[in-house]
Amino acid sequence: MKAILADDEELALRYLEKQLLAIGSIEIVGKYSDVEEALEAAEANTPDVVFLDIDMPALSGIEAAELLAERSPGTDVVFVTAFEEYAVKAFELNAVDYILKPVETERLTRTVTRLVQRRKREPAAAPARPAMIRCFQVLEYDASKPEAIPWRTTKAQELFAYLLHHRDQPVRKDVLLELLWPEVDMKKGYTQLYTAIYQIRKTLEAMGAGVRVVSYEKGYRLELGKVTLDVEEWEKGVMDAKLDSETVERHLALLELYRGHYLAEYDYLWAESERERLKTICFRHATLLAEWLDGAGKSAESIAVFYRLLRLFPYSEDVHFSLIKQYAKQGDWDSADKWYAALERMMREEFGADVQPEIRNWYNAQRPVK
């Protein structure tokens, strides 16, 4: 695996390099004390992993990881930090791991092993498919890659999203007026509705997707034609495909398809019910997938799924507890202790509450006496 190291402390950079070379499996293709230079190198060379110090001047490791996700999306991130409070934020960015300074060889070896196992798993071949409209997290059109749809106005965007929400079903004009222009008199409201429909049609025409807004006497209907919808593809796959050794890669791909919650970037109240329904399905699916991977002896992959689940549900006690149990099962009590401390902090700061007695009692009973 090719790696880039970034740390503004030269001694720390040399020490990390020395440890990685001793462990093996890693080819260091660059080490930088300037994080901007590290990002440029990663964009040019696409390494398998970047080891990032978090506390750096000018641009923090957290900010650098966000930029790296845009510039080199296939590159994994491992944070190296002296501050464990960064842990939860690190995994919101989908980092593979975080390591506390001073870096211990045994701990770093586990991280390298996890990285190697992730890279051994070949990505599922992408099936040939038509263009797709994506609704998870943000509304996008994906012909060859996801791209934002250039709406003229926010009203046109919401109108399209609402018609998409009710795809292939007629939606009455008076319902649309009440939803989008409730404070406008009827005559002006109809004018704005017709203008927005016109803008949507021009945008769809420019996209060349074959998606149409069809008029009928009292309303409109959105027809997708051959264009697929990520929500439908994901839910059908989750519900139809059984979970076993032959389908596990398909389920991992489905988890990747769920980029974020349904239309989460927008404050559409009408979407809230569907968002909650899909969140429930996602949580159950990801949990079952992680448990299956653990039962199949794929603990690193199981932990990676729980990390992804935590990014989607950052305030879930159950996911925190699952990570604690996974690390405890491996005998990695340093990591288990850190995640329990993160859970305590989250419960105190976000909810003003203590960890559930069930979790606290399990932790105290299982934790080795030092």
FENFEN-V729560 format. One line per field, one symbol per residue. phi: phi as a letter, one per 20 degrees, with the letter a starting at -180 (. if undefined). A space follows every 50 residues. Layout:
phi=???
This chain:
phi=.ecddcbfeffffffffffffffnmcdeerccedffffffffffdlffbc edfeecfmcffffffffffeebfeefccedbecfffgffgefemffacce effegfffffffgfffffffffffffffbffceddfmbebdcecbfcfee ffbfffffffffffgdgmcfcffffffffdcfeefgffffffffffffff fffffffmenecdeecgdaccedemefecgfffffffffeefdbfedfff fffffffffrfglffceeffefffgffffffffffffffffffffendff ffffffffffffcfdefffgfffgfffffemefffffffffffgfffffe cmcefgggfffffffefffe
